[in-house]
């Protein structure tokens, strides 16, 4: 099958939004589990401790009800459209920019990694406030009733700028995840047999997206753990926060809790973003193809 014609930025944005919302509706409970595991400190009582994905699911459902697995989903849904749209649209735009800058006609894997990382940095600017609200709502000890309650409290008690608490760690997370995701997609697509029909194309996209999501999760999880800790720590005037900047926070967690703590929540993250990465790529490609036909 020949390479499809590039879509205008606005249509890429629409396709990315559709892909993001599809993924979050299917995979969100795993994100709640991931966040709970990342926020858990080593001094938690044994009967309260989350011991793996299944145990976390069971304890949340038993103690808080199944609906708790969708606590805070409003914020991610509001975020997913601009987040995923920015991811895919900016990735495509950066690919064009870097191909012109380096004087090449075809995309290479290094340029794919560079484009993905660049898109991730832009994406982080969009998602930080939404992620902050989501983290505060997903905490097991939260007293917030909904996204509006969180925003009102933060703006009143911590200041407007606190809505961008964790920006630097989010840039690390999204830069690394997107670099791994799009870099692996490029490599896997080049290794798989060329698609001769639509079903084979969907299969290739699903495989490439799942492997890309898995590798991106491996690269980004330490920064994700740090981001969750930073964003769940309130900004108090005159008080130095334990978790503030990314690399010092990585060292604190490593020193106090060990290397494994940097990969807390890795399994639910992979279970979500492995298949989720496949869903993202398949839906984005399908919607892009549909919009390409409509736009012609």
N, C-alpha and C positions, 0 to 999 in steps of 0.2 A: 504494500500500500504506500502511496506517495505521501510526502509530508504535507499536512494541512496548512492552508493559508493562515497567516497570523491574524488574530482578532484585534479590533480596536481596544484601547485600554478600558473603556466603559463596559464593553461586553465581557472582557476578561473579569472585570469586577463583579458582574452579575453571576457569571459561572462560578467564581470562587465563593461568593456568598451562598449559593445553592449547595455547593459541596460542603461548606462548613456547617450549615444548619442540619444537613442530613447526618453528618458524622456526630454532632453533639447530641441529637435526639436518641441515637442508638447507643452511644458509648458513655454518657454522662455519669452513671453510677460508679463506674471505675475511676472516674476523676475524683469523686467524693472519697472513695476508699484510699486512693493515692495520697490525697491531701491529709487525711487523718493519720496515715502512717508516717508522713513526713513531719508532721507537727508533734508527734509523740516523742517525748524525752525519755532518757534512760531511767529516771526516778519514778516512773508510773507504777502504781501498785500492780501486783501480778494479776489480780482478778479483773483489772481494768485494761490491761495491756492488750494491744492488737498483735496477734501472732500469725501474720500472713493474710493473704487476700480473703480466703474463705472465712477465717475467724473474724476478720473485720466486718465483712458482710453480715455474718450471723449476729455479732454483737450490736451492730447498728440497728438491724431489723428487730431484734429481741427487745432492746432497751428503748429505742426511739421510734420504731415503726418503719415500715417499708418506704413510706413517703419521704423519710429523711434522706434517702438516697438521691432524691431530686431537689434537696434543699439548695437554694441559691441558683437554680437553673435559669432564672430570668436573666440574670446578669450575663452568663455565658451565651445565651441565645441572642441577647442584644449585642454582644461582643462578636459572635461568630461571623456574622455577615461582613462587618468591616475587617475583622481579623483575617479570615481566610481569603476574602476578596483581595485584601492588600498583599497577602502572601503570594498568591498566584499571579496577580496583575503586575506587581513590582518585580517578581522573578522574571517574567517574560520581558518586561521593559529593560531590566538590567542585562539580560542576555543580549538584547539588541545593542545596548550601549557598549558593552564589553567587546562584542564582536567587531563593532566599528573601531573601538579604541585600539584593539590588538590587530586589526587588519585581517581578520579571518572571516570566511563565509559560513563555515559550519561550527556549531557549538562543540567544544571539547570538555572533557571532564573537569579540568581545573577551572575553566570559565563557568561551568555549571555549579561547582562548589562556591566560587566567588559570587555568582549571581544569587544563589540561595542565601548565603551569609548576609549579603547586602539587603536582600528583601526582608530577612529576619530582623535586621536592625530597624528598618522602617516600620515593620509590623509591630515591634515592641512599643513604639511611641503611641500606637493606637490602643493597645490592649491593657496597658498598666492599670488605669483606673478600674476597668472591669475585673481584672484579675484580683486587685486589692479587695474589692467588694465581695467577690466569690470566696476568697480565702477566709475573710472574716465571718462569712455565713456558714462555711463548711466546718469551722472549728467546733469540736464537740462541746465546748463550754460557751458557745455563743449565746448572747442574750438579744441579738438583733432579730427583728421580725421580718425584714425584707430589705432589698437593695436600697430603697429610699431612706430607710432608717439608718443604714450604714453610712450613706453619703452625708446625711444631715449631721450625724454624730461626729464623723471625721472632720468635716468642714468647721463645725462649732468648737470641738475640743482640741483638734490637732492642727487646724489651718488648711486652707485650700491646697497649698502645695503638697500636703501630706497625701493627696489623692495620687501623687506620682511617687510615693514611697516604693522603693524597689525597682526603679527604672533601670539602674545600671545592671542589676542581676537579671532583669528580664531581657535586656539586650544580649547578655551572655547566653541566656537560655535559648532565645529565639535565633540568634546568630548561629549557634552550634547546631541546633536541631535542623534548621533549614539547610545549612551547609551539608550535613549528613544526609538528609532526606533527598534533596535534589541531586546531590552527587551520586548517591547510590542508584537513584532512578535512572540517571543517564547511563551508568555502567551496566545495570541489569538489562535495560532495554537493548543495549548494544550486544549483549550476550545471548538474549533469547532469540529463537527463530522469528524471522520477519513475519508479521501478521498478514495473512492473506484475506481475511474477512473480519467482520465486526466482532464476532464472538472471540476470535483469537486476539484481537486488539484489546478487548475488555479483559481477557485472561492475562495478557502481558502487563496491562496497567495495574491489575489487582496484585500480581506477584511483585512487580517493581515497587508499587506503593507500600505494600506490607513490609518488604525488606527495607525500604527507605525509612519508614516510620520506626522500625525496630532499631536500625543503626542510629537514627537521629535521637532516639530515646536514650541509647547507651551514652552518646556524647553529651547530652544535655542534662541528665538526671542530677548530677552534683549541683549544678547551677539552679535547677528546679527546687531542690531541697532548700538551698540557701534562700531563694526567692520567697518560698513559703514562710520560712522563719522570719525574714525581714518584714514581709507584708503583714504578718500576724502580730507584729510588735508595734504598739502605739507610740506615736511621737509625743514625747513629754518635754516641754521647755526646760532646758538646763540639766536634763538627764541623759547621760550617754547610754545609747542602746547597745546591748550585747552583740546583736547582729545588725550590721549597718552596711558595710561595703562587701563585695562578693568574695574576693580572694582571702581577706582576713577571716571572713566567716567560714570559708571552706577549711581553713587551718584550725579554727576554734572547734568545729564539729569533728574534724579528724583527731585532734588532740584529746578531746573530752569523751568522744563516743566511738572512735575508731573508724577505719576506712569504710566498713560496711554501712555506717550511718549515712554516708554520702550517696548511697544507693537505696535509701529508704523509699518505698513506694515504687521501686523499679518494675516489679512484676505487674502490678495493675496499670502502670504507665505503658508498658510494652503491650499488655493485653488490650489496652485501649488504642494506642497510637500505631501498633502494628497493623491490625485489621482496620483501624481508623484511617491510617495512611492510605490503605488500599481503597477504602470507601471514598476518601477525599479525591484521589486521582481519577478513579472511575467516574464519579459524578461530575467532576470538573471537566473531564474529557467529553462525556456524553452531552452535558449542557453546552459546552463550547461548540460541539459539532452541530447541535440543534440551532444555536444562535447564528452559526456560520451560514447555515442554509437559509434562515430567515432574513439575514442581512444581505444576502446576495440579491 
